[in-house]
Amino acid sequence: MELQREDSPRAPRARWCFTPPSLQDSNDEGNKKKEQWELAAHVPPSVHPHPHHDTAFDSLSRSEQLRTVMRLLPHSVVVCTSASTTTTTTTTQSGSDPAPAARAVPRGMTMSSFTSLTLHPTPLVTFNIATPSRTLDAVSQARRFNIHVLSGDVAGGRVAEWFRRGNAEGLGIFDADRMRAGCGCEVAAADGDGDDVGEGGAGLTSEAAAAAAAPPSPPLLRGPGVLYALRCRLLDDEPARGLVRVRDHVLVLAEVVDIVEGEGREGEEPFGLAYADRRYRQLGCTMIPGN
């Protein structure tokens, strides 16, 4: 039912309407050539959750039956980014005791459960994440994140697939050269950094201590596949404070504090990227009621 790929072992393997090149090629450190995609013709559903079409349907568990039905429903596709902090120690020039330092670690994932929740009195959005998740850990720690609305074309599909790869070490989804070659995006300059600050402000100036206490800025993606970026912060309402655990998932509830226009909406306003039956899809026909 849900498109989620980062570090979760539950993540499904996607199929394509936007046909991508081999992921093996994009993982090659020395391969800087821009990946070539193509927009395929309409692909009908591969599943038929009805015994007249699929005699095996009744033999499936209720969970698998629901999964099959949900594959027929289109879902929005967005990329969520946040940042956590990790502590490292560095040796000082004087050779004295190593100084602890907090370094921002960017995290990101593609997901299909994002939707608006309410518009008043403040705009709220929600989505869910399967656990365990490094991106969820970053969201929980920083309490801030960005949601990137993707364009319903090959450019948006490339961004979605890039961040479906995961946050595992060595993949380098935020490596500048790899990202530019893999999905055409780059990370915009942060409006408030925290890349290298001392942990807890120990031994720092008051300005540096204040920076140490501030959460790192979530990565803001710029590129032709990004229509808009929604800057969000977790809801502070007690008792859950924006994170509600439901079995092996966590519901995220957040307030939209700013909307940043992206490069993908230049010219005619396109619709966003959709996902159905394990393929990225583009919005098609419009149904107009008769008189």
C-alpha positions in Angstrom: 0.0 0.0 0.0 2.8 2.4 0.8 5.9 3.5 -1.1 8.7 3.7 1.5 12.3 3.0 0.8 15.2 4.0 3.0 16.5 1.7 5.7 13.3 -0.2 6.4 13.4 -4.0 5.5 9.7 -3.7 4.8 10.1 -1.4 1.8 8.6 -2.7 -1.5 10.4 -2.8 -4.8 9.0 -0.4 -7.3 8.1 -1.0 -10.9 7.9 1.7 -13.5 5.8 3.8 -15.8 8.8 6.2 -15.8 11.3 3.6 -17.0 14.7 4.2 -15.3 18.2 3.0 -16.1 20.0 0.4 -14.1 20.4 1.3 -10.4 23.8 -0.5 -10.6 25.0 2.1 -13.0 23.9 5.0 -10.8 25.7 3.4 -7.8 29.1 3.4 -9.7 31.3 6.1 -8.0 32.9 6.9 -11.3 29.8 7.1 -13.4 28.8 10.8 -13.7 26.8 10.5 -16.8 23.2 11.7 -16.5 20.7 8.8 -16.3 18.3 8.5 -19.2 14.6 7.9 -18.5 11.6 7.5 -20.7 7.9 8.0 -20.2 6.1 4.8 -21.1 2.5 4.4 -22.4 -0.3 3.8 -19.9 0.1 0.5 -18.1 -3.1 -1.1 -16.8 -3.4 -2.6 -13.3 -1.4 -5.9 -12.9 -3.7 -7.0 -10.1 -7.4 -8.0 -10.3 -8.6 -8.5 -6.7 -11.8 -10.4 -7.7 -12.2 -14.2 -7.9 -13.7 -13.9 -11.4 -10.3 -12.6 -12.5 -7.9 -14.2 -10.0 -8.8 -17.5 -8.4 -5.9 -17.2 -6.1 -7.3 -14.0 -4.4 -9.5 -15.9 -1.9 -6.5 -17.9 -0.8 -4.6 -14.7 0.3 -4.6 -13.5 3.8 -6.8 -10.5 4.5 -3.7 -8.3 4.7 -2.5 -9.4 1.3 -6.0 -8.9 -0.1 -6.1 -5.3 1.2 -2.6 -4.7 -0.2 -3.9 -5.9 -3.6 -6.9 -3.6 -3.5 -4.9 -0.6 -2.4 -2.6 -1.0 -5.4 -5.5 0.2 -7.5 -5.6 3.6 -5.7 -3.2 6.4 -6.8 -1.2 8.0 -4.0 0.9 11.2 -4.0 4.7 10.8 -4.0 6.8 13.2 -2.0 10.4 13.2 -0.6 10.8 14.0 3.1 14.2 15.3 4.3 15.5 16.1 7.8 18.8 16.0 9.7 20.0 14.4 12.9 23.2 15.2 14.8 26.0 12.8 15.7 28.9 13.5 18.1 32.5 13.2 17.1 35.7 14.1 18.8 38.5 16.2 17.3 42.0 16.8 18.6 42.8 20.4 19.3 45.9 22.1 17.9 47.4 22.4 21.3 47.2 18.7 21.8 44.9 19.0 24.8 41.9 16.8 25.4 39.7 16.1 22.3 36.8 18.5 21.9 33.4 17.0 21.3 31.6 18.3 18.1 28.1 17.8 16.8 27.8 17.2 13.1 24.6 17.4 11.1 23.7 14.1 9.2 21.1 14.6 6.4 18.4 12.0 6.0 15.8 11.5 3.3 13.2 9.1 2.0 10.4 8.8 -0.6 6.9 8.1 0.6 3.3 7.9 -0.6 1.3 8.4 2.6 1.5 12.2 2.7 -1.7 14.2 2.8 -3.1 17.4 4.3 -5.0 17.1 7.6 -6.6 20.5 8.2 -6.2 24.1 7.1 -7.5 25.9 10.2 -6.5 27.4 12.5 -3.1 26.5 11.1 -2.3 24.1 8.2 -1.5 20.6 9.3 -0.1 17.6 7.3 0.3 14.0 8.1 2.0 10.8 6.9 3.2 7.6 8.4 6.6 5.8 8.5 7.4 2.2 9.1 9.9 1.6 11.9 12.8 1.4 12.3 13.7 4.4 10.2 16.7 6.8 10.2 14.6 9.5 8.7 12.0 9.2 11.5 14.8 9.3 14.0 16.0 12.6 12.5 12.5 14.1 12.4 12.0 13.1 16.0 15.3 14.6 17.1 15.2 17.9 15.0 11.4 18.2 15.1 11.7 19.9 11.7 11.6 18.5 8.2 10.9 19.5 4.6 8.3 17.8 2.3 9.2 18.1 -1.4 6.2 17.9 -3.8 7.5 16.3 -7.0 6.5 17.0 -10.6 4.4 14.4 -12.4 7.0 13.7 -15.1 10.4 12.0 -15.6 12.2 14.7 -13.6 10.0 14.1 -10.6 10.3 10.3 -11.0 14.1 10.6 -11.0 14.0 12.4 -7.6 11.6 9.9 -6.1 13.7 6.9 -7.2 16.9 8.6 -6.0 15.6 9.0 -2.4 14.0 5.5 -2.5 17.6 4.1 -2.4 18.0 4.5 1.4 20.2 6.2 4.0 22.6 3.3 4.4 26.3 4.1 4.6 28.0 4.2 1.3 25.0 5.1 -0.9 25.7 8.8 -0.6 22.3 10.0 -1.5 23.3 13.5 -0.4 26.7 13.5 -2.1 26.6 16.6 -4.3 28.0 15.1 -7.4 26.1 11.9 -7.2 22.8 13.7 -6.4 23.2 16.0 -9.4 24.0 13.1 -11.8 21.3 10.8 -10.3 18.3 13.1 -9.9 19.2 16.6 -11.1 18.9 18.1 -7.6 21.1 19.9 -5.2 20.8 21.0 -1.6 20.1 24.8 -1.3 22.1 26.8 1.2 20.7 26.4 4.7 19.0 29.3 6.4 20.6 28.3 9.7 23.4 25.8 9.8 24.8 23.6 12.5 27.2 21.5 10.5 30.1 21.7 13.0 29.4 22.9 16.5 30.4 21.8 19.9 28.0 19.5 21.7 26.1 21.2 24.5 28.1 24.4 24.1 31.0 23.1 26.3 34.0 25.5 26.0 32.3 27.6 23.3 31.4 31.2 23.0 27.8 32.2 23.7 27.1 32.4 20.0 28.5 29.0 19.3 26.7 27.5 22.3 23.4 28.9 20.9 24.2 27.3 17.6 25.0 24.0 19.3 21.6 24.0 21.0 19.7 24.7 17.7 18.6 21.7 15.6 20.3 21.3 12.2 18.4 22.7 9.2 16.6 20.0 7.1 18.0 19.8 3.6 16.1 21.8 1.0 16.2 20.2 -2.4 16.4 22.3 -5.6 16.0 20.9 -9.1 13.7 20.5 -12.1 11.7 17.6 -10.4 10.7 19.6 -7.3 7.5 21.7 -7.5 7.3 23.0 -4.0 9.0 22.4 -0.6 6.9 22.6 2.5 8.8 23.5 5.6 7.2 21.7 8.6 7.6 21.3 12.3 6.2 18.6 14.5 2.9 19.4 16.3 3.6 20.3 19.9 0.2 19.2 21.2 0.5 16.9 24.2 0.7 14.0 24.9 2.1 12.7 21.6 3.8 15.9 20.4 3.3 15.0 16.7 4.4 11.4 16.8 1.8 8.7 17.3 2.9 5.0 17.3 0.5 2.5 15.8 1.9 -1.0 15.9 5.0 -1.0 13.6 4.3 2.5 12.1 4.5 6.0 13.5 1.9 8.7 12.4 3.6 12.1 12.0 1.5 15.2 12.6 3.1 18.5 11.7 2.4 22.2 11.0 3.4 23.8 7.7 5.3 27.0 8.5 6.5 28.0 5.1 6.1 27.0 1.4 9.0 27.4 -1.0 8.5 27.5 -4.7 10.7 25.0 -6.6 12.2 24.9 -10.1 9.8 22.2 -11.3 6.8 24.6 -11.6 8.4 27.0 -14.1 6.1 27.6 -17.0 2.7 25.8 -17.0 1.8 24.5 -13.5 2.0 20.7 -13.7 0.2 18.1 -11.5 2.3 16.2 -8.9 3.8 12.7 -9.2 1.5 9.8 -8.4 2.1 6.1 -7.5 -0.2 3.1 -8.1 0.3 -0.6 -8.6 4.1 -0.3 -7.9 4.7 2.2 -10.6 5.2 6.0 -10.8 2.4 7.5 -12.8 1.3 10.7 -14.5 -2.2 12.2 -14.2 -4.3 11.4 -17.2 -7.8 12.2 -18.4 -10.3 14.5 -16.7 -13.9 13.3 -16.2 -16.5 16.1 -16.7 -20.2 15.4 -15.7 -22.8 15.9 -18.4 -25.6 18.5 -18.2 
